[in-house]
Amino acid sequence: MVFFAFLVFSLLIFRLPSRRLAAALAVGSLLAVAACVPLEQTGGAGASAATTTDYYRPPLQTADVVYDPNIHSVQCFVATGDITERLLPPIVPLSQEQPIRLEFDRLNADPQRLVVKLQLCNADWSPTDLVDMQFLSDINEFYITEYYSSATTQVPYYHYRFTLPRVKLTGNYAVHVSDPDGRPLLTRRVCVYDNAVVVNMREGIPPGGTARAWQQVDFDVVYGALPIINPVQMVQVRLRQNYRWDNNRFPLQPTFVREQERRLDYQFFNFENAFPGGREFRFFDTRSLRAPGFNVAALDPQSVPRAVVLAPEIRRNLVAYEQVNDINGFFLTDNREYGNGDTNGDYAATTFQLRYDPDDAGQDLWPAGDIYAVGQMTDWQLRPEFKLTYNAERKAYLGTALLKQGYYNYLFAHVAPGKAPDYQFLEGSRFETENAYDLFVYYRAPGTRYDQIIAYRQLVLNGRNVLRRR
């Protein structure tokens, strides 16, 4: 494989002007390295035999988690039939006229009838003690019978698709998928709501001195139609930015309780419901592995797995704000050559690049810490395969991960030792940024043992993209 990469780029070198010679050689070396990355996901279907004797069962969580490294490209969304359905969070009204769909790929395994179970959770995502028949009309064990083999791909996989069953109660649900032996594969969070109260959301004024970097959402909850006796204790509110569970504000306590109007006002002055505006998401397009798409520097379609090198990125917190249309951190799998991204989309060893030259006199020294590529593709978690390491020869942070063909949004996070991920250091933050906010209102009625969702609303600030309001 190294010899092939060298041959291809040696041919290109003689057609390039001398000033581009070094750049061509550098990209060629990155392709060779990416193509030779030892990724365990590249094996065939028979590779599953090595894992079937492993009876370790990681503890179930109620977060968006992937337990098995062979599970990839997990998407959970509302099946509206619209072209933008995969950009919708898995949240539906109790009528469930449009169901929630779960799709994912499984590499290195023969096809199996995987098992799905639902778990009702409280507002804080702790499991409730209700029995299954209280929120389901069927036995809580569903089989995924719809799966398809990949075709024309270097990396073989099976694509699974499952439509969630109807539930009888509103609330938070953890959807667990396991293999026939009971080993968990993944968990997704979904929500079912009923608008029993009125919610009004609006853009607020961030605390003094932060207006150019922060965004604030003020809102009120009018519960006149619901007989709530002690709303401060019985009502809980959660606010999220861009449908992310990792940056939500919970629980939020009302600033004012207006009993005569039966209204709770949430207008804070101490960053309780304020978020950094951030920047528009970085993006790249690998829907074609024959010709480089947006922000793709080079690709090798013959390697196994195929190799993709993304264009070098820079730190953005000190550069001018640029308005672009993004999809708020989501990703969409697709294939431009064959038209079916679900089963014809191939996986590629995708190399991220972030420039950093500590010897540059105009470059400040970055503090100690790790750098990760983060987005819906990582469930907004710091996954080891998306960690970038510094390459002194390239004067850049580099990291290679296995990703399916498609269109991706992501950010770079700087993680100092012992601290939470910092996005502003590498990305900056501006109030002009387009962001989607959604709000959950939970209520535990007297005598009940779970938190129901009595309202759900969305608000888009500086809206310019295809995401819809509800």
N, C-alpha and C positions, 0 to 999 in steps of 0.2 A: 504493500500500500504506500509506503514511503517513497519507493522508487517511482510509482505511478504519479504521485503528487509532484515529485521532482521533475519528471519528464514533461508533464503538462505545463508547468510554470517555466521550465527552461525554454519551451517553444514560445511562450508568451513574451519572455524577456527580450527576444530578438526583435519583437515588434513594438516594444515600448521605448520611448525616449529615455535617455540616461537618467534624467532627474526623477523618473518614476520607477527606476530599477529597484531601489531599496524598498519602496512600498510594496512592489510585487513580491519580492522575496519574503518580506515579513508576513504578508497575507498567506503566501504559500506555506510557510512554516506553521502558521496557526491551523490551516486546514489539515496538514499532516498530523499535527498533534491531536486535533479534534477527532479525526478519523480513527486514531489508534487508542482513544480513551477506552479503558476496559469497563464497559457498561454491562452489568449483568442482565439487563433487559433485552439484549440482542440475541439471545438464544432462541431455539425453535420451540415448538409445542412440547417436545419430549423433555425439555428442561425442567418441567414441573415435578419430575420424579424425585429430584433432590430435595424438594420442600415438603412433599406429602408426608414424610416421616417426622417432620418437626411438629410436635404437638404443643408448642408454646402458644398460649393464647393471651395476647396483651389485654389488659383490662379495658372494658368498654368505656368510652367517653361520650359526653353529650355535646361535643364541639364538632366542627368540620375537620375530620381527621381521616388520613389514609394510613392504615396499619400495615398494608402489604406493599412493598416497593414495586411490585409488578402492576399495580393499579395506576392508571394514568388518565389524564384528560377528563376528570370528573366534572360534569355539569348538571346542575339541578335548577329547573326553571319552570315557569308556567307555560303549558302547552297551548298557546293561543292559535297556532297555525300561521302566525304572522312571521315575516322574515326577521323581525327583531326579537322573537320570543326568547332566545337564549341570553338576552340582556336583561331579562326580568327576574327579579329575585323570587325564590320559591315561597311566595306568600299569597294566599288565596282567601276569599270570603268563605263563610260557612256553607253557602250554597254549592260551592265547588263545581260550578258549571264548566269551568276550564280547569282540568286537573294539573297536578304537579308531575313532572316527568324527571326521571333520573337516568343519565347516560354516562357510561365510562368504558374504558378499554382495559383489558387484562392481557398482559404479555406473559410469555413463558408458561402457558398452562393450556391443557385441553379444555374443551367446552364442558361446563358443568351447570347443573340447575342450582344456581345460587339462591340463598334464602334471605328474605327481607322481613324485618320486624320493626314495629313502631313503638316508641316509648314516649309517653306524655310527661312533660316537664313543667316545673314551676317557672315563674318569671325570671329567676336567677339561673335557670337551666339545671336545677337539681331535680332528680326524678321524683315524681309523685308516687303515692302509695295506692292509686286507683288500680283496679283490676282491668284487664284488657277489654272485657265485654262492656265496660262503662263508656269507652270511647270508640269502640269498633263494633261493627255488626257481624264480622267474620272472625274466624280463629286467627290469632296474631302470628301467622306464619305463611308468608307468601313466596312463591317461587318465580324467579325470573326465567321465563320461557322464551323470551325474544332476544336472540343473540345472533351475530353474523360474523363470519370469518373475513379477515382482511384480504384484499386482492391487489396484486401488482405492487406489493410493498417489499422493501428490503427487510424490515422488521415485522414479523408476523404477530398478530394479536386477534382477539375476539372483542367485538363491540357489543356491549350489553345495553338494553333499553328496558325501562320499567316505568309503568304508570302507577302512581301511588293510589291506594284505595281511599274511599271516602271515610271521613271520621265524623263522629257525632258531637264532639265538643270543640270549642275554640281553645287555642293555647299554643304553647311551644311543643314541637314534636322532634325527637331525635330518630332518624331513620338509619337503622343498622343493617349492613349487608355482610353476610358471612358465607363461607363455603359449606359444602354438605357435611363436613366434619365439625362444624361449629367454630372454626377459626375466623375471627372478624377480618374483613377486608377494608371497609370504609364506613364512615358515619357522616350524615348530612343533617343540617338543621333546616326545618321547614316550619312555617307558622300558618295558623288558620285563625281568622278574626271575624268579628261581627260588629258593625258600627252601631253600637247601642247608645253612644254619646257623641256629641259634636266636638270636633277638634278644629281649631283655627290656627294655622301656621303662617308666619311672616318673617321676613328678614329683620333682624334686630340690629342694634348698634353695639359693636364690641367695646370692651372696656377701654378707657382713655389711653392713648398712645399706641394702640395695637390695630387701629382701623385699617392700615395698609397691608397687614399680614394675616388678619384673622377674619373669620365669618361667624356670625351669631344668628341663631334661630330662636325667636320668641314664639310662644304659643299659649293657648288657653284651652281648657277642657270644660265644656258646659254639660253638666250631668243632670239637668232638670228632669229628664224623662226617666232617670234611674234612681230608685230609692236608696241612695248611699247615705248611711248614718254618720260614719266617721271617715270622710274621704282622705284625710291626711294619712291615716293608717291603712286604709283598705285599698287605696289606689297607688300603683307604681307606674312610673313612666320611663321609657328607654328611648334615647335619640342616637341615631347612627349617621355617619357620613359615608356615602358611596357604598351602602349596603354591607359594610364591614363590621363584623362582630368584635374585631380586635381594638377598635377605637371608639366604641360606643360609650355614651354617658348614662350610667345607671347605678343606683336609682336616683332620679331627680325629685327633689321636694319642692312643692309650690312656693313661690315667693309671697303670694297673697291668696287667702281663702275668702271668697266673697259668698257667704252663706245665703244672703238674701237673693242673690242672683244665681245661686247654685253653680258657681264657676270657680275653677282653679286657674290662677294666672302664674305663668312661668316666665319671668323677666329678670334674668340674673345680672349681677354686677361683678362677679368674681370668677369668670371663666367656666362656670358650671356647664353652660350649654353653648360655649364658644369653641370653635375648631380652627386650627391653622388652615388657611385657604389652600396651602400647597401649590403645586404647579400642575399644568396639564400633563397627562401621563406620557412617558416615553412609549414608543411603539416600534414594531417591526412586522414585516409581511413575508411569510414563508409559504404562501399558498402555491407558489411554483418553486420546484426544485430543479428547473431547467434554466431559468434566468433569474438573476437576483431581483428581489422586490424592494420595497422601501426599507431603507436602513439595513440592508444586507450588503456587506462588503464583498463576500465571495462565497462560493459553495462548491462542493464536490459531490455530484450526483451518483458516482460510482462506488464510493466507499460504503462499508457496512459497519455501523449505520451511516447514512448519508451525513455529510459534514456541512455546517453552515457557520460562517463567521459574521457577526453583526458589525455594523459600522461603529468606529470608536465614539464613545460618548464623553461629555465633559461635565464637570460640576456646574450646577446651574444657579446656585444661590446668589451669585454675584453678577449674573448676566441679565440683560433686559428681558422683561416678560414678553412671551410670545404666545399669541392666541392660536390654538389649533383645535380641531374637533377630535375628541377622544371618546372612548367607551367606558370611562371611569374604572379602569383597572381590570375589566373583563377580558376574556379571550374567546375567539371564535375559530373552530377547526374547519378547514376547507381545503379543497384541492382544485386548482384551476385547470389541470390537464384532463381529469376524469370526471369532475363534477359531483363527486360524492365524498365529502370529507370524512364521513363516518367510517367507511370501510376502505376507501382508496387513499386516504391521507396517510403518508408515511411518517416515520419518526426520524428526526435528525439530531445529531450531536451539535447543539447550538451553543456557540461561544459568545459570551458577553464581554464587552471591553469598556473600561472606564479609565480615561487618561489621568496620569498623575506623574509629574516630573519634579521631585524634591530639589533638584539642582537648579531649577529655573529661578532666577533672581526675583521674578514677579510672582512666584508661586508660594503661598504661605504653607507652612508645614501642617499636615493633617494630624489630628490627635490620634493616639493609639486606639485601635479597635478593628473590628471586622466589617466587611462590606458584603451585603447580600442583594440579589435581585428578588423583588417581592411583588406579588400581585395575586389576582385570582388563581393564576397558574400554580401558586404555592399555598393556596388557602390563606393568604396573608400571614403565613408563618415563616420562620427562619429555617428553611430546609437546608441540610448540609450540601446537597447537590447544586444549590444555587448560591453557594458562597464563592466569592471572588478572592483570589490570592494575588499578591503583587509580583509582577515580572519586571525585574530591573532592566533587562535587555530591551523589552518592549516599552518600558516606562508607562505601564498601565496595569490596572487590576484586571485579571482574566478569570473566567469561570465557565465551565461547560456543563450543560444539562441536556437530558433527552426530552425533546418536545415534539409534539405532533404538528404537522403542517397547519398553518392558520395565520390569523391576525391577532397579535398580542399587545396588551398594554402592561406596563410595569413601572416600578420606581426602584431607585437604589436607596438602601437603608444603611446608615452607619451605626454600628453597635459597639459602644465603648464598654470596657469590662464592668460588669455589675450594673449596667444601666439598660433602660428600655431602648428599643430602636428609635433612632433619630432620623427623620426624613428631611427636616429643614436644612441640615448641614449640607447635604448634597443636592437637594432639589430646590431649596428656597421656599418662600410662601408669599402669596399675593392674594388680595381680596377679590381681584377680578376673575379668579379661577372658577371655572364651571364645576359645581359639585351638586350631587343629589343627596338629599337628607330624607330620612324616613323616621316615623315616630310610632311607637307602640304604647298603648295604654292598657295596663293590666288591672284586674279587679278580682279580689277574693271575697265572694259573697259569704255572709254569715252561715255557718253550718256546712260549708263546702271544704274540700281538701285539695283544691288546685286553683291556680291563677288563670282565669279566662282573659282573653284579649277582647276588650270591649270597643276598641277603636284602632284604626291604622290609617296613617296619612303620609303623603309624600310631598316634598317641596324641592324644586330645582332652582338653585341660585345661578344667575348668569347663564341660563339654559341656552345651549346651542346644539346639543346632540340629539340622537334618536331616542333617548330614554323617555318614557312616558310618565306623566303625572297620574296619580290616582286620587 
